[in-house]
Amino acid sequence: MASDKQNDAKLSSVDENTKNSSDGGLGLESILHRTGVLQIIKESQQQHGLRHGDYQRYRGYCSRRLRRLRKTLGFRMGNRHKFIGKKITVEMITDSRYLLLVLMEAERAWSYAMQLKQEANTEPRKRFHLLARLRKAAKHSEKLEKLCESPRVDAKTKLEAQAYTSYLTGMVVFELQEWKLAMEAFNKCKTIYEKLASAFTEELAVLYRQRVDEISPNIRYCAYNIGDQNAINDLMQMRLTGGGGGMMAEKLEALITQARTKQAATMSEVEWRGRSVPVKIDKARIFLLGLADNEAAIAQRERGSEGDGGKVSNLQFLHR
């Protein structure tokens, strides 16, 4: 696309002309005059496909960005005939673009995994490949976190690298359905971003809080699978208020449908405006349960905005 080529040209000139500041700590923001790992990621994602859920386009951008960085840094992995592996060490972090290189490697692997996740809905065998890509993304993020231990890296970038590693690690174990480990990783990520949100400007705080909102449904989903029955109510509320977007929405829908199916099995009739009506069709029971959930959510919002004068649902279910 023309817009992609224009953005790539701008970033290429930035890569070639970037110089690190000679004083103090080194942050990733020194590369593109930005303010941190998360903002670099979010801006790149929004400008290169993820606004429309196009993970393949974003993956292509990451590949081109990596190629430019390696060329500019003289850090090529061999030539077209032979691959020669190279490792980035802490001693090389005199140039902050090496950190960006590792970050883009993680993003490329993650975007490929998300692309495969979309395709796995119709081709289940691709799930094995997506798990391999997610593990690779997490491995690159661990490398980034380790490189950020350099004394030249500022404290904020170190914390963001830790949060990024926790997020990708959580994604891996979440896909493996290791709910306890996933919950621990996401909670660590959430804690770091909440601390960062309270310590920096409102513009950055909004970005950090958005990330917290993104992972909150994952945390509640893990809690439900561990055995917290109250989590299902939180998940329903999140879905009704627009939380848990993207691929997490599919899991929420499946979970809520499963919960309603269990409830429907014990419901024999519904009382509506003083009249008892038997309900014998399972699909009708599930529909009525969903309607009750929606009315309850609307009533709760009205009570929150109008005090104690909120509406009460007309549907009251009798479990017999």
KANOR-V324199 format. One record per backbone hydrogen bond with DSSP energy under -1.0 kcal/mol. NH is the residue of the N-H (numbers start at 1). CO is the residue of the C=O. Records with the same first field share a line. If there is no record, write none. Layout:
NH=CO + CO
This chain:
5=1
6=2
7=3
8=4
9=5
10=6
11=7
12=8
13=9
14=10
15=11
16=12
17=13
18=14
26=152
30=27
31=28
33=29
34=29
40=36
41=37
42=38
43=39
44=40
45=41
46=42
47=43
48=44
50=45
52=49
54=49
55=53
58=54
59=55
60=56
61=57
62=58
63=59
64=60
65=61
66=62
67=63
68=64
69=65
70=66
71=67
72=68
73=69
75=70
78=76
79=82
92=89
93=90
95=92
98=95
100=96
101=97
102=98
103=99
104=100
105=101
106=102
107=103
108=104
109=105
110=106
111=107
112=108
113=109
114=110
115=111
116=112
117=113
118=114
119=115
120=116
122=119
123=119
126=123
127=124
128=125
130=126
131=127
132=128
133=129
134=130
135=131
136=132
137=133
138=134
139=135
140=136
141=137
142=138
143=139
144=140
145=141
146=142
147=143
148=144
149=146
150=147
153=150
154=26
158=154
159=155
160=156
161=157
162=158
163=159
164=160
165=161
166=162
167=163
168=164
169=165
170=166
171=167
172=168
173=169
174=170
175=171
176=172
177=174
178=173
179=177
182=178
183=179
184=180
185=181
186=182
187=183
188=184
189=185
190=186
191=187
192=188
193=189
194=190
195=191
196=192
197=193
198=194
199=196
200=196
205=201
206=202
207=203
208=204
209=205
210=206
211=207
212=208
213=209
214=210
215=211
216=212
219=215
220=216
221=217
222=218
223=219
224=220
225=221
226=222
227=223
228=223
229=227
231=228
234=230
235=231
236=232
237=233
238=234
239=235
240=236
241=237
242=239
243=238
248=245
251=247
252=248
253=249
254=250
255=251
256=252
257=253
258=254
259=255
260=256
261=257
262=258
263=259
264=260
265=261
266=263
267=264
270=277
271=316
272=275
275=272
277=270
279=268
285=281
286=282
287=283
288=284
289=285
290=286
291=287
292=288
293=289
294=290
295=291
296=292
297=293
298=294
299=295
300=296
301=297
302=298
303=299
304=300
305=301
306=302
307=303
316=271
318=269
